[in-house]
Amino acid sequence: MLKHSNNTYSFAFIHLNNLKHNLKLIRSRMARKTKILIPVKSNAYGCGIIPVSKYLEKTDIDYLGVAFPFEGILLRKNGIKKPVLIFSEIIYEDDYEECIRYRLTPTVFTGTSLMKFDRIGRKSNKKIKVHINIDTGMGRSGVPFNEGFSIIDLAVSMKHIEVEGIYTHLSSADENNKRFTLSQLNRFQEVVCYIEEKNIKVPLIHVLNSAGIINYPEYSYSMVRPGIMFYGYFPDNNIRKGVKIKPCIDFRSKIIFTKTVKKETPVSYGHTYYSQKKEVIATVGTGYGDGMNRLLSNRGAVLYKDRKCVIRGRVCMDQFMIDISPVKNFKTGDLVTIFGSDRTKSIRLEEVASSIGTIPYEVLCLLGERVQRIYLS
Ligand SMILES: Cc1ncc(COP(=O)(O)O)c(C=O)c1O
């Protein structure tokens, strides 16, 4: 990790109050007993895994979720005590032991990994808690739905395994067409009926991601896993439904140079823009090395003193240019807002993402190390 000096050029101002608001809103949509797992994988969606997890440590959420064991180990080494679920299957031999050493809950869905954990449990004479991921149609990882029943049977037959959770992941809960999601939910319900009929007690049954919480709240089971929604964003631009989450990040960068150019002056690599008249061009100190997507070249705008200033020419690695002609009293060192709120106006991350053909998740996760995260409460 880069250590930031006081003199950074780009900032993500992270509003912890908005995270608090979003958590409260998620709670208000769930039954009172429903537990909440917050994914903090991929550097907490770009917001900073340690500060966000430290914040969550003080709340009443029940679980944190990460993709890989090393992310969980990082949490433990930084004093995080909440239960942590690892979503992906383990591939490194030493990670089996490490998961247990660091009290991380693994996801398992193969007989091989179940046997490895059972063996570790036998050695230390304890039961290892696991969650079984059933692939009901996501097509990514998890035991294929029709083999799920036998994996559950195998897991419960093992003396040193405790099936604490069973879950699935929805692939299409943000889509208007509900057919596929309902088929995933029906398949999952078959598994739930199976364990109930066999009187297998599994305390944590969970399905819903953010889109699921918005569109299928009746399938909350005993736990939900809201990611993007907790951070204050919608999975995509079409699924807002009056849900009043608050975006947690204002992504800003400093003006590092200004100049007045005459008509037909080229701007940036490849001269993809020539000024159309006399213009005031400002250079901003962030680029694709910081997560300012290069597809934003000549597209979109930033806010400067509440004015929209359009992006001119290609985005470079460390800088990009904007037309600040509409702004009076500009000066180097001022901040412009790339997404989030300025004074009275704001730019929605969902709109920036959709303008370049991607999703808010990707824009957040690509915020670079040079972007200093500043936590406001
Ligand atoms: C297993 C799992 N659960 C929950 C989530 C959270 O999803 P979202 O951010 O769409 O709420 C993710 C994120 O991709 C995930 O992989």
The ligand as an SDF file (V2000), in Angstrom:
LIG
                    3D

 16 16  0  0  0  0  0  0  0  0999 V2000
  -21.1740  -14.4100   -2.8740 C   0  0  0  0  0  0  0  0  0  0  0  0
  -21.5430  -12.9690   -2.9220 C   0  0  0  0  0  0  0  0  0  0  0  0
  -22.5100  -12.5110   -2.1210 N   0  0  0  0  0  0  0  0  0  0  0  0
  -22.8880  -11.2240   -2.1110 C   0  0  0  0  0  0  0  0  0  0  0  0
  -22.2860  -10.3120   -2.9470 C   0  0  0  0  0  0  0  0  0  0  0  0
  -22.7570   -8.8850   -2.9280 C   0  0  0  0  0  0  0  0  0  0  0  0
  -23.3370   -8.5240   -4.1440 O   0  0  0  0  0  0  0  0  0  0  0  0
  -23.8810   -7.0330   -4.3630 P   0  0  0  0  0  0  0  0  0  0  0  0
  -22.6930   -6.1600   -4.2460 O   0  0  0  0  0  0  0  0  0  0  0  0
  -24.4400   -7.0600   -5.7330 O   0  0  0  0  0  0  0  0  0  0  0  0
  -24.8780   -6.7980   -3.3080 O   0  0  0  0  0  0  0  0  0  0  0  0
  -21.2820  -10.7400   -3.8080 C   0  0  0  0  0  0  0  0  0  0  0  0
  -20.6510   -9.7890   -4.7180 C   0  0  0  0  0  0  0  0  0  0  0  0
  -20.3310  -10.0190   -5.8210 O   0  0  0  0  0  0  0  0  0  0  0  0
  -20.8960  -12.1090   -3.8020 C   0  0  0  0  0  0  0  0  0  0  0  0
  -19.9370  -12.5700   -4.5950 O   0  0  0  0  0  0  0  0  0  0  0  0
  1  2  1  0
  2  3  1  0
  2 15  2  0
  3  4  2  0
  4  5  1  0
  5  6  1  0
  5 12  2  0
  6  7  1  0
  7  8  1  0
  8  9  2  0
  8 10  1  0
  8 11  1  0
 12 13  1  0
 12 15  1  0
 13 14  2  0
 15 16  1  0
M  END
$$$$
